[in-house]
Amino acid sequence: MSGGVVLRRCVSCRERRDRSLLWRIIRQYGDGVVLEGAETRAMGRSAYVCPSSSCIEDARRRKRLQRSLRCQVSDSIYTALEERLSEPLHAASEAR
């Protein structure tokens, strides 16, 4: 199975999806929590969330990112995720 689809699980809905369809949140050593984007190709412990308001809100309310990343996740991360929802579709896909 070379070149296959890499599946990851959303921390909120627990659905397994192609990694390219999910947003990656990374806990970097020493730098805190960051969102993966065009300028950020970081390494570290990762969590994935669907690009939907319901999954983002559930992750915030139930502290799913904190549990998955094993650290505090600031409100600015959730705000940035919500702002990504309002970006044009092509801009969000270029960030991958």
N, C-alpha and C positions, 0 to 999 in steps of 0.2 A: 504494500500500500504506500508507494512513494508518491510524494506530491499531493497527498490527500488533504482533506479539510481538517483543520485543527479546531476541536471543539472546546469551549469553555462554558462554565455555568454562571448565570447571573446570580448575584448574591441575594436578590430580592425574590424573583419569581421561581428561581431554581431551574429554569429551563436551559437546556444545553443548546448552544448555537455556535455557528461559525465565529471564530475569534474576531474576524473583521467586521461583524455586525454588532459587536459589543464595545463599550467604552472601558478602557483600562485605567484603573487608579493604582498608583504605585507608592509604596512606602520605601523611600530611599534612605540609606544609612546616612544619618547626619543632616539630611535636607528636608526631612518631614515627608508629607504626603503631597504628591503631584499628579496631575492628569497627563496621560500620554497624549501627545499631539505631534504636529509636524516638527516642532522645535525640540520636543522631549522624547527621546528614545532611551529611557532610563532602565536600569536594572534594579531589581529589588523584589520584595514580596508584593504580589499583585492581587487585585480583586477586579471583577468585571461586573458591569451593570448594563442592562438594556437601555437604549436611548429612548425611554418613555417616562413621562411625568409620574406615572403610577409606580414604576420600579424605583425611581429616584426618591420619591416621597416615602415609600415603604422602607427603603434603605436608611433614610434619615430617622424616621419615626422608631424603627425597631433596632437602630444602631448596628445594622448588618455590616457596614464597611468597617466599623471599629473592631468588631469581632473577627472579621476575616483578615484584616491587616494587623491586628493585635496592637493597636495604638489609637490615640485620639484623632478624630477627623474633624477639622474645623468647619464651621458653617460656610466659609468661603469656598470650600470644595463643592458643597452641594449647590451653592449659588452659581458657580462656574458650570456645573453640569446642567442646571436649568437654563443658563444662558446659551449653552450649546444647542438646546432644543429649538431655540428660536433662530439659529443660524440657517442660512440656505443649505439645502441638502448637499450640493456639490462642495461647499466649503467644509462641511463636517466629514465627508468622505476623503477629502484631500488631507485631513489631519491624520489619517491612518497611515 
